[in-house]
Amino acid sequence: MGNLFSASDIVEVGIQIEKNGRDFYDAVAKAVKDVKAKEVFELLQGEEEKHIKRFEALLSRVKKYEPSEAYPGEYFAYLKTLSEGYIFKKDSNIRSLAEKLKNEKEILDTGIGFEKDSILFYHEMKKFILGDEQNTVDKLIEEEQGHLRKLTDMKKNI
């Protein structure tokens, strides 16, 4: 299997996924009526913001891949599109989801599902990068696993 991506590509996709998650949780927090549910979504939004900062710090430490492009911004547009196709989809009907999530358990289950999807995505993407750069993707996976543990612990406590 050929190497199609660099570690920096995957980190950039990860940053966009985290931004999509932050925006998703923010929108749902604004749409939901229940005060406790709003608090949980705001907490999840804050967690995504922390991940953005961690991933950006990681990106600053990896070698940046600069592909040739047919037009300026082509490669970044490709990565952005790739990230929008996974985990937090841009076409999600946020209001509909907010109406379906009736309690903290359902909210946390939704967040847990997103984290699991992220972990699976990063595991699959590792196949497409050079072996010596895979440890960078492992760091992304560790971050997501930490977030998954946190959400799972929250769920146990309700």
N, C-alpha and C positions, 0 to 999 in steps of 0.2 A: 504494500500500500504506500503510495507516495505521500510526501510531506507537503501539505497544502497551506499550512498556517505556521506562524511563529508564535512564541509564547506571548509576545506583546499583542498580537491579534486577539488571542483568547482573553487576555486581561481587558482589552478595550471592549470586547463583546460583553464581558462580565460587568464592566462599569455601566454599560448601557442597560443591561438586564436589571441591575440594581436601581438605576434611575427609573426604569419602567415600573419596578416594584414600588419605589417611593411614591411615584405619581399615582399609581393604582391605589395604594393604601390611603393616600391623601384624598383622592376623589371619593373613595368609599366612606372614609371618615366624615366627609362633608355631607354625604348623601344619607347616611344612616341616622335614624332618629334616637335610638336607644343610647343613653349616656355612657353606660358601661361598654357597650360595643364600640362607641366612638373612641373611648380611651384606649381600648385594645388596638384599634386600627392606627391611632396616633402613635402608640408605642412601636408598632410594626413599621410605621413610616420612619421613625427615628432610628430603628435598627438598620433599615436599608440605607439611610444617610451615613451611618457609621461604616457600613460596608463600602460605600462609594469612596469614602476617604481612605480606607485601608487598601482598596484596590488601586486607587490613584497613586498611593505611596509605593505599592508594589510595581506599578507600571513605570514609575520613575527610576526603578532599579534594574529593569530589564532592557536588553538591547532592542531598540526600536527598528522595526522592519519598514522599509520605505520601498514599496513596489512601484513599478512603472505604471502610469495611468494614461488612459486615453484622454481624460480631461481632469482638471484639478478637483480633488475631492471624491473621485470615483470609488476608490478603495474604501474610504470611510463610509460612504453611502452604502456600499455593499455590506460592510460589517454591521451598520445600523439596521439594515433590512434583515440580516441574519438574526440579530438579537431580538427583533420584534416578532419573529416567527416562533419564538420559544418562550416558555414560562409565563410572563406577563404580556399577553397579546394586546396590542393596541386597539384591536376591534372588540375587546370585551365590553359587554353591556354592563357597566358599573352599577347603574341604578338598579337594574334587575338583580344583580348579585347581592347588592346591599339589602334588598327586600327579602331575598331568600335566606340570608344569614340571620337567624333569629336569636342566637345566644353566643356566649364566649367560646363554647366548645366548637361550634360550627366555624367561627371566625378563625380559631387557632388551627382547626383541621385544614382550612383553606390555606393558611400560611405554611403549614407543615407540608402540604401537597406541593406548593410552589418551591419550597426548599428542596424537597426530594427531586423534583423535576430539574432543578438547577444542578444538583449533584450528578444526576444521570447525564445531563447535557455535557458537563465538564469531563466526566469520565469518557464519554464518547469522543469528545474533541481531542483528547490526548492522543488518540490514534493517528491524528493528522498533523502532528508536530514532531520536530526532531527530539530524539531521546534525551539529549542533554538539556533540553528546555522543559521537559515534562515536570520537573520539580516545581516550576512556577505554577503550573496548573494544579499541582497537588496542594499548593498553598491556597488557591481559590477554593478547592474542595474542602480543605480544613476549615476555612472561614464559614462556608455554608453548613458544614457539619456542626460547627459550634452554634450557629443560629438555629439549626434544627433541634439540637439538644435543649436550647433555651426555650423554644416554643413548646417542645414536648414536656419539659418541666412545668411550664406555665399551665399546660393542659392538665397535668396531674394534680395541680393545686386548686383546681376549680371544682 
